[in-house]
Amino acid sequence: MAKDLKKQPRPKAETPKGFRDYFGADVTERKAMLDRIAGVYHRHGFDPLETSAVETVEALGKFLPDVDRPNAGVFAWQEEAVPGGGSGDWLALRYDLTAPLARVAAQYRNDLPSPYRRYAMGPVWRNEKPGPGRFRQFYQCDADTVGAASVAADAEICAMLADALESVGIARGDYLVRINNRKVLNGVLEAAEVRDDQAEDVLRQIDKFDKVGRGGVLALLTTGRLDDSGARIDGVGLTEAQAGPVLAFLEAKGADNAATLDNLAAAVGASAIGAEGVDELREIAAMLAAMGVAEDRAVIDPSVVRGLGYYTGPVFEAELTFEILDEKGRKRQFGSVAGGGRYDGLVERFTGQKVPATGVSIGVDRLLAALRAKGMAGADVAGPVVVTVMDRDRMSDYQAMAAELRAAGIRAEVYLGNPKNFGNQLKYADKRGAPVAIIQGGDEALRGVVQVKDLILGAKIAAEASVEEWKAQPAQTEVARKDLVAEVRRIIG
């Protein structure tokens, strides 16, 4: 009867759409980068925090794309109902690292210091349609200060962001931290007498300034314009007089921070909230200067308008300014790799009380891609020293060699495959990127020596090369067994 049963189809060995696998070099490069960034955060007094990958949908709250459909935008599921206890809770994989921070700040508010400085690094998940360069799981690297109302916290975050970029190898002149303030834009909207129902549309058109220029934004703010295809795009409906403060805001960038701030002050006119935002930017600029962060590293820039619907005060963005070639071979600037700002309404959802907060998030994959584009990633990634096996009965001797190398701080392993075909061991060492291979047959063991093969300087080993041919390579030396560690250290050092 068992013979009549249909054979079960084998599962496909494939990664789900929108996800990817990370192998040795990818993981090592990312860890090395994040370790350097963590070192900067640590020196600034920030503590690490690891939260659960799973949060309640209720805790994620407004950070979901659609709170009425808890499975939209996140990977969510409902727990089984407890008998007599009603329906089960909705849980979800965390959408970002900020919502969990809000929950932690509220849950442990009596135990945590205030202000609370924390940094967090880890994967987040979004149930969105995948595409080129757009994945459903990716890494984030955040640093936030909760409980500090002073813009000194914002200035500190900006200075720390600049230090973090330099710590991973981004040179001065290749990046710029650009800073703006939501309050300034609120003041501009007030000066322009923009209605509440028009504000979102105005923000959307402001965001197009880099693409369509002054004339394009003016048309979009007023009567509308034709796009490249000739299709009509409706305008917001402002008068040209109303559009004036908005355009003044977009063109406020001056030769230095002082000029920019004066221009912004003129753009907000008599608006009290706008003047407050300009004053905050003045404070941030002064504190950055006091910390030795010059304007070639961080600068006041009104063109930073993304995310203003979410933030409540200062906003900032780190842009890499060096050029790369796109997929069509055209030169372009690398662009933004980090962003953040002040979000004072975050913890209030849990406590009912205003709790100021500010923070920044670095796009881990984008920053790592930038380092690779500059040739600054992967240089420290090296395979282990491979101790080959000439006699399987002497495995303990080979393991002793590897242990001795590891005790000296040298990455090492013993070949654990079938040692019968020595060529396979050489192929394995090559595939592992091993800098050195160790050989000791019976003859070498009797004489108390080992063969040390420098694979960095030597030619790649042919798959069918014999042991004698391999030993004849000029990059191979014979040393006393007691000098094994010293010789390996000399080669890899």
Buried (B, 14 or more C-beta within 10 A) or exposed (E): EEEEEEEEEEEEEEEEEBEEEEEEBBEBBBEBBBEBBBEBBEEBEBEEBEBEEBBBBBBBBEBBEEBEEBBEBBBBBEEEEEEEEEEEEBBBBBBBBBBBBBBBBBEEBEEBEEBBBBBBBBEBBBBBEBEEEEBBBBBBBBBBBBBBBBBEBBBBBBBBBBBBBBBBBBEEEBBBBBBBBBBBBBBBBBBBEBEEEBBEBBBEBBBBBEEBEEEBBBBBBBBEBEEEEEEEBEBBEBEEEBBBBBBBBBBBBBEEBEEBBEBBBBBBBEBEBBBBBBBBBBBBBEBBBEBEBEBEBBBBBBBBBBBBEBBBBBBBBBBBEBEBEEEEEEEEEBEBBBBBBBBBBBBBBBEEEEBBBBBBBBBBBBBBBBBEBBEBBBEEBBBBBBBBBBEEEBEEBBBBBBEBBBEEEBBBBBBEEEBEEBBBBBBBBBEBBBBBBBBBBEEBBEEEBBBBBBBEEBEEBEEEBEBEEBBEBEBBBEBEBEEBBEBBBEBBE
